[in-house]
Amino acid sequence: MNPTEDVASEIAAALSAWFARAARDLPWRGADVTPWAILVSEFMLQQTQVERVLPRWVAWIERWPTPSALAADEPGEAVRAWDRLGYPRRALWLHRAAVEISEQHGDAVPSNVDDLLALTGIGPYTARAVAAFAYGERHPVVDTNTRRVIARLVHGRAAAGMPAPGDLTDMEALLPESRESAAVFNAAAMELGATVCTARAPRCGECPVAAWCEWRGAGYPDNAPEKRPRQAKFDGSDRQVRGRIMALLRRSSTSVDRETALDAAAEGGVRDPEQPRRAYDSLLADGLVIELDGQARLP
C-alpha cells in the first residue's frame, strides 16, 4: 500500500535532507554539467559500477564535449575509448545517438521524453533520467537501487521483484510536486539504495527513512520474491572470448588478419574449439568488428 500524502511528504523531506549532506561527489552531478555529459553518464552507468565509470567519463567528456564532436569521429574510436567498461555495443549506440542529436536536434540533447526515446540506445529509464537530471523535468525515475528502496520502504519486502509498470506508480506516489524537489528526490532514492539500503548488507541504522520502513517495522522478514536467474559466469564465457578480440583491436592502430583475431580469442583457453569463431562472428553481427578481405578492425 502506498503511503498517504502526508507520509510521502515526510519521507521526501527526510530523504532529500540526507542526500544534501551525504551524497557522493560525482562529477556528472555538478551544477554546470551539460545535458550531453549527463546522457553519457547514463549510458556508461548501465550495469557498471561508478568507480569504473569515473575515469572513462572524464576522458570521454574531455575528448568529446558535445554530440557533434563525437559524431565527427569514427564509431570505432568510441568503441576504443569505451575501453573495458563492458557491453561495448553501448559505445556504438552512444555514437549513433550523437549523430542523431547533431543532425536532428541542432547538437542539443532533447528534453522531451518521446524525443529521447527516439534516439538510438535510449530506453524508458534513460529517457526519464536525462529529462529529470539534465532539465529538471518531473518524471519518476526508477533504477535497480530505487526499486529495492521502494520494496522495503513501501511494501515491506526484503527485495524487489522483476521490473514492472507498478514501479513507476510507486515512485510517483512518493515524488514531490515541484520539479526541483522531484529531481532531488529521484537522485536521493538511487543514492540511498546504492550506499545504505544495499542488497546484501543494508545499514538500517544509518537510513534517513527507517522510521517509515515497512520491512524494518515487520522485523526484517525473509520474504524476497523469487530471484531472477543469475548471469552465467564470465570466466570461460563467450563474453570473455569476445573481450579478448576487442582488446586486441583496441590496441591495434591498423587492421589485423582474421586468424590473428581468432588466436587472440583462444589465448587463456576456450570451452570448445568453435568458441573463438562463434565469438568473432557475433562481433561482426553486432557491428563491433568490420572485416574486409580477411582483415578485421573496429568500425
C-alpha positions in Angstrom: 0.0 0.0 0.0 1.4 3.4 -0.9 1.9 6.0 1.9 -0.6 8.8 2.5 0.2 12.2 1.0 1.4 13.5 4.4 3.7 10.5 5.0 5.1 10.7 1.5 5.9 14.4 2.1 7.7 13.5 5.3 9.7 10.7 3.6 10.7 13.1 0.8 11.8 15.8 3.2 13.9 13.3 5.3 15.5 11.6 2.3 16.3 14.9 0.4 17.9 16.4 3.6 20.0 13.3 3.9 21.0 13.5 0.3 22.1 17.1 0.7 24.7 16.1 3.3 25.6 12.6 2.3 25.6 12.4 -1.5 28.7 11.2 -3.2 30.6 14.0 -5.1 30.1 12.6 -8.6 31.2 14.9 -11.5 28.0 14.4 -13.5 26.0 15.9 -10.6 27.7 19.3 -10.9 25.6 22.4 -11.5 27.5 23.3 -14.7 27.3 19.8 -16.2 25.7 19.7 -19.7 22.8 17.5 -20.7 25.2 15.7 -23.1 27.6 14.9 -20.2 24.6 13.6 -18.2 23.5 11.5 -21.1 27.0 10.0 -21.4 27.0 9.1 -17.7 23.6 7.4 -18.0 24.9 5.2 -20.9 28.1 4.3 -19.0 26.4 3.6 -15.7 24.1 0.9 -17.1 25.1 -2.3 -15.3 28.5 -0.8 -14.4 30.0 0.4 -11.1 30.5 4.1 -10.5 34.2 3.5 -9.8 34.8 2.0 -13.2 32.8 4.7 -15.0 34.5 7.8 -13.4 37.8 7.8 -15.3 36.2 6.8 -18.6 33.5 9.5 -18.3 36.1 12.2 -17.5 38.2 11.2 -20.5 35.2 11.0 -22.8 33.8 14.5 -21.9 37.3 16.0 -22.3 37.7 14.5 -25.8 34.1 14.8 -27.0 32.4 17.7 -25.1 29.5 17.8 -27.5 27.5 15.3 -29.5 28.8 16.7 -32.8 32.4 16.2 -31.6 31.7 12.5 -31.1 29.7 12.3 -34.3 32.7 13.7 -36.3 34.8 10.7 -35.2 34.6 7.1 -36.4 32.4 4.8 -34.4 35.5 2.7 -33.7 37.0 5.5 -31.8 34.1 5.4 -29.4 34.5 1.7 -29.0 38.2 2.1 -28.4 37.6 4.9 -25.8 35.0 2.7 -24.1 37.9 0.5 -23.1 36.8 -2.2 -20.6 33.6 -0.8 -19.4 31.7 -3.8 -20.7 28.8 -4.2 -23.1 30.7 -2.3 -25.9 27.6 -2.0 -28.0 26.7 0.8 -25.7 29.6 2.8 -27.3 28.2 2.2 -30.8 24.7 3.2 -29.6 26.1 6.3 -28.0 27.9 7.3 -31.2 24.7 6.8 -33.2 22.8 8.9 -30.7 25.4 11.6 -31.0 25.0 11.6 -34.8 21.2 11.8 -34.4 21.4 14.7 -31.9 23.8 16.6 -34.1 21.8 16.2 -37.2 18.2 16.2 -35.9 18.4 18.4 -32.8 20.9 21.1 -33.5 23.6 19.4 -31.3 21.4 19.8 -28.2 20.2 16.8 -26.3 16.4 16.9 -26.3 14.5 17.4 -23.1 11.3 15.7 -24.2 11.0 12.0 -23.2 9.5 11.0 -26.5 12.3 12.7 -28.4 14.8 11.0 -26.2 13.2 7.6 -26.7 13.6 8.0 -30.5 17.4 8.2 -30.1 19.5 5.0 -30.5 20.2 3.1 -27.3 17.8 5.1 -25.1 15.1 3.2 -23.3 12.4 4.4 -20.8 14.7 4.6 -17.8 17.5 6.6 -19.6 14.9 8.9 -21.3 13.3 9.9 -17.9 16.7 10.1 -16.2 18.0 12.6 -18.7 14.8 14.6 -18.7 14.8 14.8 -14.9 18.5 15.3 -14.2 19.6 17.4 -17.1 16.4 19.5 -17.5 14.6 19.3 -14.2 11.5 17.7 -15.7 9.2 16.0 -13.2 9.3 12.3 -14.0 9.5 9.2 -11.7 13.0 7.7 -12.3 13.4 4.1 -11.2 16.6 2.1 -11.3 17.5 -1.2 -9.5 18.5 0.7 -6.4 15.3 2.7 -6.3 13.2 -0.4 -6.7 14.9 -2.0 -3.7 14.3 1.0 -1.6 10.6 1.1 -2.5 10.2 -2.7 -2.0 11.4 -2.4 1.6 10.1 1.1 2.5 6.6 0.8 1.0 5.9 -2.9 0.5 7.8 -4.5 3.4 9.7 -6.8 1.1 13.3 -7.8 1.5 14.0 -7.2 -2.1 12.2 -6.1 -5.3 10.8 -8.5 -7.8 11.1 -8.2 -11.6 10.7 -4.8 -13.0 7.0 -3.9 -13.6 4.9 -0.9 -14.6 3.8 -0.6 -11.0 7.3 0.6 -10.1 6.7 3.9 -11.7 3.3 4.2 -9.9 5.0 3.6 -6.6 7.6 6.2 -7.3 5.1 8.7 -8.5 3.2 8.3 -5.2 6.4 9.4 -3.3 7.5 12.1 -5.7 7.3 15.8 -4.6 5.2 18.1 -6.7 7.8 20.7 -7.5 10.2 19.9 -10.4 13.3 20.8 -8.4 12.3 18.7 -5.4 11.3 15.8 -7.6 14.7 15.7 -9.3 16.5 15.8 -6.0 14.2 13.0 -4.6 14.9 10.8 -7.7 18.6 11.1 -7.2 18.3 10.6 -3.4 16.4 7.4 -3.7 19.0 6.0 -6.0 21.8 7.1 -3.7 20.1 5.5 -0.7 19.9 2.2 -2.5 23.4 2.4 -3.7 25.1 3.3 -0.5 22.8 2.5 2.5 19.9 0.3 1.5 22.1 -2.1 -0.3 21.1 -5.6 -1.4 23.3 -7.7 0.8 24.2 -5.6 3.8 21.7 -2.7 4.4 22.8 -0.3 7.1 19.4 0.4 8.5 20.9 2.3 11.5 22.1 5.0 9.0 18.9 5.1 7.0 17.1 8.5 7.0 13.7 6.9 6.3 14.0 4.0 8.7 11.1 5.3 10.8 8.7 4.7 7.9 10.2 1.5 6.6 7.6 -1.3 6.4 10.3 -4.0 6.2 12.0 -2.8 9.3 8.7 -2.4 11.1 7.8 -6.1 10.3 11.1 -7.3 11.8 13.1 -7.7 8.5 11.2 -10.8 7.2 13.0 -13.0 4.7 10.3 -12.6 2.1 12.2 -11.7 -1.0 10.5 -12.7 -4.2 11.9 -15.4 -6.4 15.3 -14.4 -7.7 15.9 -13.9 -11.4 18.3 -16.4 -13.0 21.9 -15.4 -12.4 24.0 -14.4 -15.3 26.4 -17.1 -16.5 30.0 -16.9 -15.1 32.2 -14.5 -17.1 35.2 -16.9 -17.0 35.1 -19.2 -19.9 32.1 -17.4 -21.4 31.6 -16.2 -25.0 31.7 -12.7 -23.4 35.2 -13.3 -22.2 36.3 -14.6 -25.6 34.7 -11.6 -27.3 36.6 -9.3 -24.9 39.9 -10.8 -25.9 39.2 -9.9 -29.6 38.0 -6.4 -28.7 41.1 -5.9 -26.5 43.4 -6.8 -29.5 41.6 -4.5 -31.9 41.6 -1.6 -29.4 45.4 -1.9 -29.1 45.8 -2.1 -32.9 46.2 1.1 -34.9 45.7 -0.9 -38.1 43.6 -3.9 -39.2 44.6 -7.4 -38.1 44.0 -10.5 -40.0 41.2 -12.8 -39.1 43.5 -15.7 -37.9 45.3 -13.3 -35.5 42.0 -12.3 -34.0 40.9 -15.9 -33.6 44.3 -16.7 -32.0 43.8 -13.9 -29.5 40.3 -15.2 -28.8 41.8 -18.6 -27.8 44.5 -17.2 -25.6 43.9 -18.3 -22.0 41.8 -21.3 -23.1 38.3 -21.9 -24.5 35.4 -24.2 -23.7 35.2 -25.7 -27.2 37.1 -25.3 -30.5 34.2 -23.4 -32.1 34.1 -20.7 -29.4 36.7 -18.3 -30.9 34.9 -18.3 -34.3 31.5 -18.0 -32.6 32.7 -15.0 -30.6 34.2 -13.4 -33.7 31.1 -13.9 -35.8 28.9 -12.4 -33.1 31.1 -9.3 -33.0 30.7 -9.0 -36.8 26.9 -9.4 -36.4 26.8 -6.7 -33.7 28.7 -4.3 -35.8 31.6 -4.1 -33.3 34.0 -5.5 -35.8 34.3 -4.9 -39.5 36.0 -7.4 -41.8 37.3 -6.6 -45.3 39.4 -9.1 -47.3 40.1 -11.2 -44.2 41.2 -8.1 -42.2 39.4 -7.1 -39.0 39.1 -3.7 -37.4 36.9 -1.6 -35.3 34.1 0.2 -37.2 
